[in-house]
Amino acid sequence: MSFHEKSAWIMSLALLLGGVFYFGIVLSASSDGNQLVQPTLPLVAVYTVLLIILAILGHVAIAVFSPKEANAPLDERERGIFVRAGHISGYIFGVGVVLSLGLYLLSYGGDILFYAIFASLMISQFAEYAIRIVLYRVAL
């Protein structure tokens, strides 16, 4: 398994854990008040810091075990994998944004628009790393 594939696994896991953490808090707070809680900058900041910490710890761990691979440039196959995964995840994000805007037109709720677009961003980033993993496995 290459360093970049390990990196994709780490980022997938970090995004999954971060998303569960963020939306778990939002759903918990919303169920307590029986309405959707407003987005807050502190919660977004905590999510961001959590994601950064998980990414740094994971990447340091894999770099310690394979320092030569950590500094190796992408080969042609890996560049193709990155481009294809980014292309597909861009479509996923676009569909998520369009669906989020449609949801807004049905509800006129700015809070739900924020959460829907934020979720679209999380899902598209997760999908990019998951697609990279699949493409690495298919290319073997």
VEXGU-193606 format. One record per atom (N, C-alpha, C): z, y, x; residue in three letters; residue number from 0. Coordinates in Angstrom, 1 decimal. Atoms other than C-alpha are relative to their C-alpha. Example, Ala and Ser with C-alpha at 12.3 -4.5 7.8 and 13.67 -1.06 7.14 Angstrom:
REM residues 2
+--------+--------+--------+--------+-----+
:      Z :      Y :      X : residu : num :
+--------+--------+--------+--------+-----+
:    0.0 :   -1.2 :    0.9 :    ALA :   0 :
:    7.8 :   -4.5 :   12.3 :    ALA :   0 :
:    0.0 :    1.2 :    0.9 :    ALA :   0 :
:    0.0 :   -1.1 :   -0.9 :    SER :   1 :
:    7.1 :   -1.1 :   13.7 :    SER :   1 :
:    0.8 :    1.1 :   -0.8 :    SER :   1 :
+--------+--------+--------+--------+-----+
//
This chain:
REM residues 140
+--------+--------+--------+--------+-----+
:      Z :      Y :      X : residu : num :
+--------+--------+--------+--------+-----+
:    0.0 :   -1.2 :    0.9 :    MET :   0 :
:    0.0 :    0.0 :    0.0 :    MET :   0 :
:    0.0 :    1.2 :    0.9 :    MET :   0 :
:    0.1 :   -1.2 :   -0.8 :    SER :   1 :
:   -1.1 :    3.3 :    1.5 :    SER :   1 :
:    1.1 :    1.0 :   -0.3 :    SER :   1 :
:   -1.0 :   -1.0 :    0.3 :    PHE :   2 :
:    1.2 :    6.3 :    1.8 :    PHE :   2 :
:   -0.3 :    0.8 :   -1.2 :    PHE :   2 :
:    0.3 :   -0.8 :    1.2 :    HIS :   3 :
:   -0.7 :    8.2 :   -0.9 :    HIS :   3 :
:    0.2 :   -0.8 :   -1.3 :    HIS :   3 :
:   -0.3 :    0.8 :    1.2 :    GLU :   4 :
:   -0.4 :    5.3 :   -3.3 :    GLU :   4 :
:    1.5 :    0.0 :   -0.2 :    GLU :   4 :
:   -1.5 :   -0.1 :    0.1 :    LYS :   5 :
:    3.4 :    5.2 :   -2.6 :    LYS :   5 :
:    0.4 :    1.4 :   -0.6 :    LYS :   5 :
:   -0.3 :   -1.3 :    0.5 :    SER :   6 :
:    3.4 :    8.9 :   -3.2 :    SER :   6 :
:   -0.3 :    0.1 :   -1.5 :    SER :   6 :
:    0.3 :   -0.1 :    1.4 :    ALA :   7 :
:    1.7 :    8.5 :   -6.5 :    ALA :   7 :
:    1.1 :   -0.8 :   -0.9 :    ALA :   7 :
:   -1.0 :    0.7 :    0.7 :    TRP :   8 :
:    4.3 :    5.9 :   -7.5 :    TRP :   8 :
:    1.3 :    0.9 :   -0.1 :    TRP :   8 :
:   -1.2 :   -0.9 :    0.0 :    ILE :   9 :
:    7.1 :    8.3 :   -6.6 :    ILE :   9 :
:   -0.1 :    1.1 :   -1.0 :    ILE :   9 :
:    0.2 :   -1.1 :    0.9 :    MET :  10 :
:    5.6 :   11.2 :   -8.4 :    MET :  10 :
:    0.0 :   -0.4 :   -1.5 :    MET :  10 :
:    0.0 :    0.6 :    1.4 :    SER :  11 :
:    5.0 :    9.0 :  -11.5 :    SER :  11 :
:    1.4 :   -0.2 :   -0.5 :    SER :  11 :
:   -1.4 :    0.3 :    0.3 :    LEU :  12 :
:    8.6 :    7.9 :  -11.5 :    LEU :  12 :
:    0.8 :    1.4 :   -0.2 :    LEU :  12 :
:   -0.7 :   -1.3 :    0.1 :    ALA :  13 :
:    9.8 :   11.5 :  -10.9 :    ALA :  13 :
:   -0.4 :    0.7 :   -1.3 :    ALA :  13 :
:    0.5 :   -0.7 :    1.2 :    LEU :  14 :
:    7.7 :   12.9 :  -13.7 :    LEU :  14 :
:    0.5 :   -0.7 :   -1.3 :    LEU :  14 :
:   -0.5 :    0.8 :    1.1 :    LEU :  15 :
:    8.8 :   10.1 :  -16.1 :    LEU :  15 :
:    1.5 :    0.3 :   -0.2 :    LEU :  15 :
:   -1.5 :   -0.2 :    0.1 :    LEU :  16 :
:   12.5 :   10.6 :  -15.3 :    LEU :  16 :
:    0.2 :    1.5 :   -0.4 :    LEU :  16 :
:   -0.2 :   -1.4 :    0.4 :    GLY :  17 :
:   12.2 :   14.4 :  -15.5 :    GLY :  17 :
:   -0.4 :    0.3 :   -1.4 :    GLY :  17 :
:    0.4 :   -0.2 :    1.4 :    GLY :  18 :
:   10.3 :   14.3 :  -18.8 :    GLY :  18 :
:    1.1 :   -0.6 :   -1.0 :    GLY :  18 :
:   -1.0 :    0.6 :    0.8 :    VAL :  19 :
:   12.9 :   11.9 :  -20.3 :    VAL :  19 :
:    1.2 :    0.9 :    0.0 :    VAL :  19 :
:   -1.2 :   -0.9 :   -0.1 :    PHE :  20 :
:   15.7 :   14.2 :  -19.1 :    PHE :  20 :
:   -0.2 :    1.2 :   -0.8 :    PHE :  20 :
:    0.3 :   -1.3 :    0.7 :    TYR :  21 :
:   14.1 :   17.4 :  -20.4 :    TYR :  21 :
:   -0.1 :   -0.2 :   -1.5 :    TYR :  21 :
:    0.2 :    0.2 :    1.4 :    PHE :  22 :
:   13.0 :   16.1 :  -23.8 :    PHE :  22 :
:    1.2 :   -0.7 :   -0.6 :    PHE :  22 :
:   -1.2 :    0.6 :    0.6 :    GLY :  23 :
:   16.2 :   14.1 :  -24.2 :    GLY :  23 :
:    1.0 :    1.1 :   -0.3 :    GLY :  23 :
:   -0.9 :   -1.1 :    0.3 :    ILE :  24 :
:   18.2 :   17.3 :  -23.9 :    ILE :  24 :
:   -0.5 :    0.8 :   -1.2 :    ILE :  24 :
:    0.6 :   -0.8 :    1.1 :    VAL :  25 :
:   15.8 :   19.1 :  -26.3 :    VAL :  25 :
:    0.3 :   -0.7 :   -1.3 :    VAL :  25 :
:   -0.2 :    0.8 :    1.3 :    LEU :  26 :
:   16.0 :   16.3 :  -28.9 :    LEU :  26 :
:    1.5 :   -0.1 :   -0.4 :    LEU :  26 :
:   -1.5 :    0.1 :    0.3 :    SER :  27 :
:   19.8 :   16.0 :  -28.6 :    SER :  27 :
:    0.5 :    1.3 :   -0.5 :    SER :  27 :
:   -0.4 :   -1.3 :    0.5 :    ALA :  28 :
:   20.3 :   19.7 :  -29.0 :    ALA :  28 :
:   -0.6 :    0.4 :   -1.4 :    ALA :  28 :
:    0.7 :   -0.3 :    1.3 :    SER :  29 :
:   17.8 :   19.9 :  -31.9 :    SER :  29 :
:    0.6 :   -0.9 :   -1.1 :    SER :  29 :
:   -0.6 :    0.8 :    1.0 :    SER :  30 :
:   19.4 :   17.0 :  -33.7 :    SER :  30 :
:    1.4 :    0.5 :   -0.4 :    SER :  30 :
:   -1.4 :   -0.6 :    0.3 :    ASP :  31 :
:   22.9 :   18.7 :  -33.4 :    ASP :  31 :
:   -0.1 :    1.2 :   -1.0 :    ASP :  31 :
:    0.1 :   -1.1 :    0.8 :    GLY :  32 :
:   21.6 :   21.8 :  -35.1 :    GLY :  32 :
:   -1.0 :   -0.2 :   -1.2 :    GLY :  32 :
:    0.9 :    0.3 :    1.1 :    ASN :  33 :
:   19.1 :   20.1 :  -37.5 :    ASN :  33 :
:   -1.3 :    0.9 :    0.0 :    ASN :  33 :
:    1.2 :   -0.8 :   -0.1 :    GLN :  34 :
:   16.3 :   22.4 :  -36.2 :    GLN :  34 :
:   -0.4 :    0.0 :    1.5 :    GLN :  34 :
:    0.5 :    0.0 :   -1.3 :    LEU :  35 :
:   14.1 :   22.7 :  -33.1 :    LEU :  35 :
:    0.7 :    1.1 :    0.8 :    LEU :  35 :
:   -0.7 :   -1.0 :   -0.9 :    VAL :  36 :
:   16.1 :   24.4 :  -30.3 :    VAL :  36 :
:   -1.1 :    0.8 :    0.7 :    VAL :  36 :
:    1.0 :   -0.8 :   -0.7 :    GLN :  37 :
:   14.3 :   27.3 :  -28.6 :    GLN :  37 :
:    0.0 :   -0.4 :    1.4 :    GLN :  37 :
:    0.1 :    0.3 :   -1.5 :    PRO :  38 :
:   13.0 :   26.8 :  -25.1 :    PRO :  38 :
:    0.8 :    1.0 :    0.8 :    PRO :  38 :
:   -0.8 :   -0.9 :   -0.9 :    THR :  39 :
:   15.2 :   28.3 :  -22.4 :    THR :  39 :
:   -0.4 :   -0.2 :    1.4 :    THR :  39 :
:    0.3 :    0.0 :   -1.4 :    LEU :  40 :
:   14.5 :   29.3 :  -18.9 :    LEU :  40 :
:    0.9 :   -0.9 :    0.9 :    LEU :  40 :
:   -0.9 :    0.8 :   -0.8 :    PRO :  41 :
:   17.6 :   27.6 :  -17.5 :    PRO :  41 :
:   -0.3 :   -1.5 :    0.0 :    PRO :  41 :
:    0.3 :    1.4 :    0.1 :    LEU :  42 :
:   16.6 :   24.2 :  -18.8 :    LEU :  42 :
:   -1.3 :   -0.3 :    0.7 :    LEU :  42 :
:    1.3 :    0.2 :   -0.7 :    VAL :  43 :
:   13.0 :   24.6 :  -17.5 :    VAL :  43 :
:    0.3 :    0.0 :    1.5 :    VAL :  43 :
:   -0.3 :   -0.1 :   -1.4 :    ALA :  44 :
:   14.5 :   25.6 :  -14.1 :    ALA :  44 :
:    0.7 :   -1.3 :    0.5 :    ALA :  44 :
:   -0.7 :    1.2 :   -0.3 :    VAL :  45 :
:   16.8 :   22.6 :  -14.1 :    VAL :  45 :
:   -1.0 :   -1.2 :    0.1 :    VAL :  45 :
:    1.0 :    1.0 :    0.0 :    TYR :  46 :
:   13.9 :   20.3 :  -14.9 :    TYR :  46 :
:   -0.9 :    0.1 :    1.3 :    TYR :  46 :
:    0.9 :   -0.2 :   -1.2 :    THR :  47 :
:   11.8 :   21.9 :  -12.1 :    THR :  47 :
:    0.8 :   -0.4 :    1.3 :    THR :  47 :
:   -0.8 :    0.3 :   -1.2 :    VAL :  48 :
:   14.6 :   21.6 :   -9.5 :    VAL :  48 :
:    0.2 :   -1.5 :    0.1 :    VAL :  48 :
:   -0.1 :    1.5 :    0.0 :    LEU :  49 :
:   15.2 :   17.9 :  -10.6 :    LEU :  49 :
:   -1.3 :   -0.6 :    0.5 :    LEU :  49 :
:    1.3 :    0.5 :   -0.4 :    LEU :  50 :
:   11.5 :   17.2 :  -10.2 :    LEU :  50 :
:   -0.2 :    0.2 :    1.5 :    LEU :  50 :
:    0.2 :   -0.3 :   -1.4 :    ILE :  51 :
:   11.4 :   18.8 :   -6.8 :    ILE :  51 :
:    0.9 :   -0.9 :    0.9 :    ILE :  51 :
:   -0.9 :    0.8 :   -0.7 :    ILE :  52 :
:   14.5 :   17.0 :   -5.6 :    ILE :  52 :
:   -0.4 :   -1.5 :    0.1 :    ILE :  52 :
:    0.5 :    1.4 :    0.0 :    LEU :  53 :
:   13.2 :   13.6 :   -6.7 :    LEU :  53 :
:   -1.2 :   -0.2 :    0.9 :    LEU :  53 :
:    1.3 :    0.1 :   -0.8 :    ALA :  54 :
:    9.8 :   14.3 :   -5.1 :    ALA :  54 :
:    0.4 :    0.0 :    1.5 :    ALA :  54 :
:   -0.4 :   -0.1 :   -1.4 :    ILE :  55 :
:   11.4 :   15.4 :   -1.8 :    ILE :  55 :
:    0.7 :   -1.2 :    0.5 :    ILE :  55 :
:   -0.7 :    1.2 :   -0.4 :    LEU :  56 :
:   13.8 :   12.5 :   -1.6 :    LEU :  56 :
:   -0.9 :   -1.2 :    0.1 :    LEU :  56 :
:    0.9 :    1.1 :    0.0 :    GLY :  57 :
:   11.1 :   10.0 :   -2.4 :    GLY :  57 :
:   -1.0 :    0.1 :    1.1 :    GLY :  57 :
:    1.0 :   -0.2 :   -1.0 :    HIS :  58 :
:    8.6 :   11.4 :    0.0 :    HIS :  58 :
:    0.6 :   -0.1 :    1.4 :    HIS :  58 :
:   -0.7 :    0.2 :   -1.3 :    VAL :  59 :
:   11.1 :   11.6 :    2.8 :    VAL :  59 :
:    0.3 :   -1.4 :    0.3 :    VAL :  59 :
:   -0.3 :    1.4 :   -0.1 :    ALA :  60 :
:   12.1 :    8.0 :    2.2 :    ALA :  60 :
:   -1.3 :   -0.8 :    0.5 :    ALA :  60 :
:    1.2 :    0.8 :   -0.4 :    ILE :  61 :
:    8.5 :    6.7 :    2.5 :    ILE :  61 :
:   -0.6 :    0.5 :    1.3 :    ILE :  61 :
:    0.5 :   -0.5 :   -1.3 :    ALA :  62 :
:    7.7 :    9.0 :    5.4 :    ALA :  62 :
:    0.8 :   -0.5 :    1.2 :    ALA :  62 :
:   -0.9 :    0.6 :   -1.1 :    VAL :  63 :
:   10.7 :    7.6 :    7.4 :    VAL :  63 :
:   -0.5 :   -1.4 :    0.3 :    VAL :  63 :
:    0.5 :    1.4 :   -0.3 :    PHE :  64 :
:    9.3 :    4.1 :    7.0 :    PHE :  64 :
:   -1.4 :   -0.1 :    0.5 :    PHE :  64 :
:    1.4 :    0.1 :   -0.5 :    SER :  65 :
:    5.7 :    4.9 :    7.8 :    SER :  65 :
:   -0.4 :    1.4 :    0.4 :    SER :  65 :
:    0.3 :   -1.4 :   -0.4 :    PRO :  66 :
:    5.5 :    8.2 :    9.7 :    PRO :  66 :
:   -1.4 :    0.2 :    0.4 :    PRO :  66 :
:    1.4 :   -0.2 :   -0.3 :    LYS :  67 :
:    2.0 :    7.6 :   11.0 :    LYS :  67 :
:   -0.9 :    0.2 :   -1.2 :    LYS :  67 :
:    0.8 :   -0.2 :    1.3 :    GLU :  68 :
:    0.6 :    7.2 :    7.5 :    GLU :  68 :
:    0.3 :    1.3 :   -0.7 :    GLU :  68 :
:   -0.3 :   -1.3 :    0.7 :    ALA :  69 :
:    2.4 :   10.3 :    6.3 :    ALA :  69 :
:   -0.9 :    1.1 :    0.4 :    ALA :  69 :
:    0.8 :   -1.1 :   -0.5 :    ASN :  70 :
:    0.3 :   12.5 :    8.5 :    ASN :  70 :
:   -1.5 :   -0.3 :    0.0 :    ASN :  70 :
:    1.4 :    0.4 :    0.0 :    ALA :  71 :
:   -3.0 :   10.6 :    8.1 :    ALA :  71 :
:   -0.7 :    0.8 :   -1.1 :    ALA :  71 :
:    0.9 :   -0.7 :    1.0 :    PRO :  72 :
:   -5.8 :   12.5 :    6.3 :    PRO :  72 :
:   -0.5 :   -1.0 :   -1.0 :    PRO :  72 :
:    0.6 :    0.9 :    1.0 :    LEU :  73 :
:   -7.4 :   11.1 :    3.2 :    LEU :  73 :
:   -1.3 :   -0.5 :    0.5 :    LEU :  73 :
:    1.3 :    0.5 :   -0.3 :    ASP :  74 :
:  -10.2 :    8.8 :    3.8 :    ASP :  74 :
:   -1.0 :    0.2 :   -1.2 :    ASP :  74 :
:    1.0 :   -0.3 :    1.1 :    GLU :  75 :
:  -13.4 :    9.0 :    1.7 :    GLU :  75 :
:    0.3 :   -0.7 :   -1.3 :    GLU :  75 :
:   -0.3 :    0.7 :    1.3 :    ARG :  76 :
:  -12.3 :    6.4 :   -0.8 :    ARG :  76 :
:    1.2 :    0.7 :   -0.7 :    ARG :  76 :
:   -1.1 :   -0.7 :    0.6 :    GLU :  77 :
:   -9.0 :    8.2 :   -1.3 :    GLU :  77 :
:   -0.4 :    1.4 :   -0.6 :    GLU :  77 :
:    0.4 :   -1.2 :    0.5 :    ARG :  78 :
:  -10.7 :   11.5 :   -1.7 :    ARG :  78 :
:   -0.7 :   -0.2 :   -1.4 :    ARG :  78 :
:    0.6 :    0.4 :    1.3 :    GLY :  79 :
:  -12.8 :    9.9 :   -4.5 :    GLY :  79 :
:    1.0 :   -0.3 :   -1.1 :    GLY :  79 :
:   -1.1 :    0.3 :    0.9 :    ILE :  80 :
:   -9.7 :    8.6 :   -6.1 :    ILE :  80 :
:    0.7 :    1.2 :   -0.5 :    ILE :  80 :
:   -0.7 :   -1.3 :    0.4 :    PHE :  81 :
:   -8.0 :   12.0 :   -6.1 :    PHE :  81 :
:   -0.9 :    0.8 :   -0.9 :    PHE :  81 :
:    0.9 :   -0.8 :    0.8 :    VAL :  82 :
:  -11.1 :   13.7 :   -7.5 :    VAL :  82 :
:   -0.1 :   -0.6 :   -1.4 :    VAL :  82 :
:    0.2 :    0.6 :    1.3 :    ARG :  83 :
:  -11.6 :   11.2 :  -10.3 :    ARG :  83 :
:    1.2 :    0.1 :   -0.8 :    ARG :  83 :
:   -1.3 :   -0.1 :    0.8 :    ALA :  84 :
:   -7.9 :   11.1 :  -11.3 :    ALA :  84 :
:    0.2 :    1.4 :   -0.5 :    ALA :  84 :
:   -0.2 :   -1.4 :    0.4 :    GLY :  85 :
:   -7.8 :   14.9 :  -11.3 :    GLY :  85 :
:   -1.0 :    0.4 :   -1.1 :    GLY :  85 :
:    1.0 :   -0.3 :    1.0 :    HIS :  86 :
:  -11.0 :   15.1 :  -13.4 :    HIS :  86 :
:    0.5 :   -0.6 :   -1.4 :    HIS :  86 :
:   -0.5 :    0.6 :    1.2 :    ILE :  87 :
:   -9.6 :   12.7 :  -16.0 :    ILE :  87 :
:    1.2 :    0.6 :   -0.6 :    ILE :  87 :
:   -1.2 :   -0.7 :    0.5 :    SER :  88 :
:   -6.2 :   14.3 :  -16.2 :    SER :  88 :
:   -0.3 :    1.4 :   -0.5 :    SER :  88 :
:    0.4 :   -1.3 :    0.5 :    GLY :  89 :
:   -7.9 :   17.6 :  -16.7 :    GLY :  89 :
:   -0.4 :   -0.1 :   -1.4 :    GLY :  89 :
:    0.4 :    0.2 :    1.3 :    TYR :  90 :
:   -9.5 :   16.3 :  -19.8 :    TYR :  90 :
:    1.2 :   -0.3 :   -0.9 :    TYR :  90 :
:   -1.2 :    0.3 :    0.8 :    ILE :  91 :
:   -6.1 :   14.9 :  -21.0 :    ILE :  91 :
:    0.7 :    1.3 :   -0.3 :    ILE :  91 :
:   -0.7 :   -1.3 :    0.2 :    PHE :  92 :
:   -4.5 :   18.3 :  -20.5 :    PHE :  92 :
:   -0.8 :    0.9 :   -1.0 :    PHE :  92 :
:    0.8 :   -0.8 :    1.0 :    GLY :  93 :
:   -7.4 :   20.0 :  -22.4 :    GLY :  93 :
:    0.2 :   -0.5 :   -1.4 :    GLY :  93 :
:   -0.2 :    0.6 :    1.3 :    VAL :  94 :
:   -7.0 :   17.6 :  -25.3 :    VAL :  94 :
:    1.4 :    0.4 :   -0.5 :    VAL :  94 :
:   -1.3 :   -0.3 :    0.4 :    GLY :  95 :
:   -3.3 :   18.2 :  -25.3 :    GLY :  95 :
:    0.2 :    1.5 :   -0.4 :    GLY :  95 :
:   -0.1 :   -1.4 :    0.3 :    VAL :  96 :
:   -3.7 :   22.0 :  -25.3 :    VAL :  96 :
:   -0.7 :    0.3 :   -1.4 :    VAL :  96 :
:    0.6 :   -0.2 :    1.3 :    VAL :  97 :
:   -6.2 :   21.9 :  -28.2 :    VAL :  97 :
:    0.8 :   -0.6 :   -1.1 :    VAL :  97 :
:   -0.9 :    0.5 :    1.1 :    LEU :  98 :
:   -3.9 :   19.6 :  -30.2 :    LEU :  98 :
:    1.2 :    0.9 :   -0.2 :    LEU :  98 :
:   -1.2 :   -0.9 :    0.1 :    SER :  99 :
:   -1.0 :   21.9 :  -29.4 :    SER :  99 :
:   -0.4 :    1.3 :   -0.8 :    SER :  99 :
:    0.5 :   -1.2 :    0.8 :    LEU : 100 :
:   -3.0 :   24.9 :  -30.7 :    LEU : 100 :
:   -0.2 :   -0.3 :   -1.4 :    LEU : 100 :
:    0.1 :    0.4 :    1.4 :    GLY : 101 :
:   -3.9 :   23.0 :  -33.8 :    GLY : 101 :
:    1.3 :   -0.2 :   -0.7 :    GLY : 101 :
:   -1.3 :    0.1 :    0.6 :    LEU : 102 :
:   -0.3 :   22.2 :  -34.4 :    LEU : 102 :
:    0.6 :    1.3 :   -0.3 :    LEU : 102 :
:   -0.5 :   -1.4 :    0.2 :    TYR : 103 :
:    0.6 :   25.9 :  -34.0 :    TYR : 103 :
:   -0.7 :    0.6 :   -1.2 :    TYR : 103 :
:    0.6 :   -0.6 :    1.2 :    LEU : 104 :
:   -2.0 :   26.8 :  -36.6 :    LEU : 104 :
:    0.5 :   -0.6 :   -1.3 :    LEU : 104 :
:   -0.6 :    0.7 :    1.2 :    LEU : 105 :
:   -0.4 :   24.3 :  -39.0 :    LEU : 105 :
:    1.4 :    0.5 :   -0.3 :    LEU : 105 :
:   -1.4 :   -0.3 :    0.2 :    SER : 106 :
:    3.2 :   25.4 :  -38.4 :    SER : 106 :
:    0.4 :    1.5 :    0.3 :    SER : 106 :
:   -0.3 :   -1.3 :   -0.5 :    TYR : 107 :
:    3.1 :   28.9 :  -36.8 :    TYR : 107 :
:    1.3 :    0.1 :    0.7 :    TYR : 107 :
:   -1.2 :    0.1 :   -0.7 :    GLY : 108 :
:    6.0 :   27.8 :  -34.7 :    GLY : 108 :
:   -0.2 :    0.2 :    1.5 :    GLY : 108 :
:    0.2 :   -0.2 :   -1.4 :    GLY : 109 :
:    6.0 :   29.3 :  -31.2 :    GLY : 109 :
:    0.8 :   -1.0 :    0.9 :    GLY : 109 :
:   -0.8 :    1.0 :   -0.7 :    ASP : 110 :
:    8.7 :   26.9 :  -30.1 :    ASP : 110 :
:   -0.7 :   -1.3 :    0.2 :    ASP : 110 :
:    0.8 :    1.2 :    0.0 :    ILE : 111 :
:    6.7 :   23.9 :  -31.0 :    ILE : 111 :
:   -1.2 :    0.1 :    0.9 :    ILE : 111 :
:    1.2 :   -0.3 :   -0.8 :    LEU : 112 :
:    3.7 :   25.4 :  -29.3 :    LEU : 112 :
:    0.4 :   -0.2 :    1.5 :    LEU : 112 :
:   -0.5 :    0.1 :   -1.4 :    PHE : 113 :
:    5.7 :   25.8 :  -26.0 :    PHE : 113 :
:    0.3 :   -1.5 :    0.3 :    PHE : 113 :
:   -0.3 :    1.4 :   -0.3 :    TYR : 114 :
:    7.0 :   22.2 :  -26.2 :    TYR : 114 :
:   -1.2 :   -0.9 :    0.1 :    TYR : 114 :
:    1.2 :    0.8 :    0.1 :    ALA : 115 :
:    3.7 :   20.7 :  -27.1 :    ALA : 115 :
:   -0.9 :    0.3 :    1.3 :    ALA : 115 :
:    0.8 :   -0.3 :   -1.2 :    ILE : 116 :
:    1.9 :   22.5 :  -24.2 :    ILE : 116 :
:    0.7 :   -0.5 :    1.2 :    ILE : 116 :
:   -0.8 :    0.5 :   -1.1 :    PHE : 117 :
:    4.7 :   21.7 :  -21.8 :    PHE : 117 :
:   -0.1 :   -1.5 :    0.1 :    PHE : 117 :
:    0.2 :    1.5 :    0.1 :    ALA : 118 :
:    4.5 :   18.0 :  -22.9 :    ALA : 118 :
:   -1.4 :   -0.4 :    0.5 :    ALA : 118 :
:    1.4 :    0.3 :   -0.4 :    SER : 119 :
:    0.7 :   18.1 :  -22.4 :    SER : 119 :
:   -0.1 :    0.1 :    1.5 :    SER : 119 :
:    0.1 :   -0.2 :   -1.4 :    LEU : 120 :
:    1.2 :   19.4 :  -18.9 :    LEU : 120 :
:    0.7 :   -1.2 :    0.7 :    LEU : 120 :
:   -0.7 :    1.1 :   -0.6 :    MET : 121 :
:    3.8 :   16.7 :  -18.1 :    MET : 121 :
:   -0.8 :   -1.3 :   -0.1 :    MET : 121 :
:    0.8 :    1.3 :    0.2 :    ILE : 122 :
:    1.6 :   13.9 :  -19.6 :    ILE : 122 :
:   -1.2 :    0.0 :    0.9 :    ILE : 122 :
:    1.2 :    0.0 :   -0.8 :    SER : 123 :
:   -1.5 :   15.0 :  -17.8 :    SER : 123 :
:    0.3 :   -0.2 :    1.5 :    SER : 123 :
:   -0.4 :    0.3 :   -1.3 :    GLN : 124 :
:    0.3 :   15.1 :  -14.5 :    GLN : 124 :
:    0.4 :   -1.4 :    0.3 :    GLN : 124 :
:   -0.3 :    1.4 :   -0.1 :    PHE : 125 :
:    1.8 :   11.7 :  -15.1 :    PHE : 125 :
:   -1.2 :   -0.8 :    0.0 :    PHE : 125 :
:    1.2 :    0.8 :    0.1 :    ALA : 126 :
:   -1.6 :   10.4 :  -16.1 :    ALA : 126 :
:   -0.8 :    0.1 :    1.3 :    ALA : 126 :
:    0.7 :   -0.1 :   -1.2 :    GLU : 127 :
:   -3.1 :   11.8 :  -12.9 :    GLU : 127 :
:    0.5 :   -1.0 :    1.1 :    GLU : 127 :
:   -0.6 :    0.9 :   -1.0 :    TYR : 128 :
:   -0.7 :    9.8 :  -10.7 :    TYR : 128 :
:   -0.2 :   -1.4 :   -0.5 :    TYR : 128 :
:    0.2 :    1.4 :    0.4 :    ALA : 129 :
:   -1.0 :    6.7 :  -12.9 :    ALA : 129 :
:   -1.4 :   -0.4 :    0.2 :    ALA : 129 :
:    1.4 :    0.3 :   -0.3 :    ILE : 130 :
:   -4.8 :    6.9 :  -12.7 :    ILE : 130 :
:   -0.3 :   -0.3 :    1.4 :    ILE : 130 :
:    0.2 :    0.2 :   -1.4 :    ARG : 131 :
:   -4.6 :    7.2 :   -9.0 :    ARG : 131 :
:    0.5 :   -1.4 :    0.4 :    ARG : 131 :
:   -0.5 :    1.4 :   -0.3 :    ILE : 132 :
:   -2.5 :    4.0 :   -8.9 :    ILE : 132 :
:   -0.9 :   -1.0 :   -0.4 :    ILE : 132 :
:    0.9 :    0.9 :    0.5 :    VAL : 133 :
:   -4.9 :    2.2 :  -11.1 :    VAL : 133 :
:   -1.3 :   -0.1 :    0.9 :    VAL : 133 :
:    1.2 :    0.0 :   -0.8 :    LEU : 134 :
:   -7.9 :    3.3 :   -9.0 :    LEU : 134 :
:    0.3 :   -0.6 :    1.4 :    LEU : 134 :
:   -0.3 :    0.6 :   -1.2 :    TYR : 135 :
:   -6.1 :    2.3 :   -5.8 :    TYR : 135 :
:    0.0 :   -1.5 :   -0.2 :    TYR : 135 :
:   -0.1 :    1.5 :    0.2 :    ARG : 136 :
:   -5.5 :   -1.2 :   -7.3 :    ARG : 136 :
:   -1.4 :   -0.5 :   -0.3 :    ARG : 136 :
:    1.4 :    0.5 :    0.3 :    VAL : 137 :
:   -9.1 :   -1.5 :   -8.6 :    VAL : 137 :
:   -0.9 :    0.0 :    1.3 :    VAL : 137 :
:    0.8 :   -0.1 :   -1.3 :    ALA : 138 :
:  -10.5 :   -0.4 :   -5.2 :    ALA : 138 :
:    0.3 :   -1.0 :    1.0 :    ALA : 138 :
:   -0.4 :    0.9 :   -1.0 :    LEU : 139 :
:   -8.7 :   -3.1 :   -3.3 :    LEU : 139 :
:   -1.0 :   -1.1 :    0.2 :    LEU : 139 :
+--------+--------+--------+--------+-----+
//
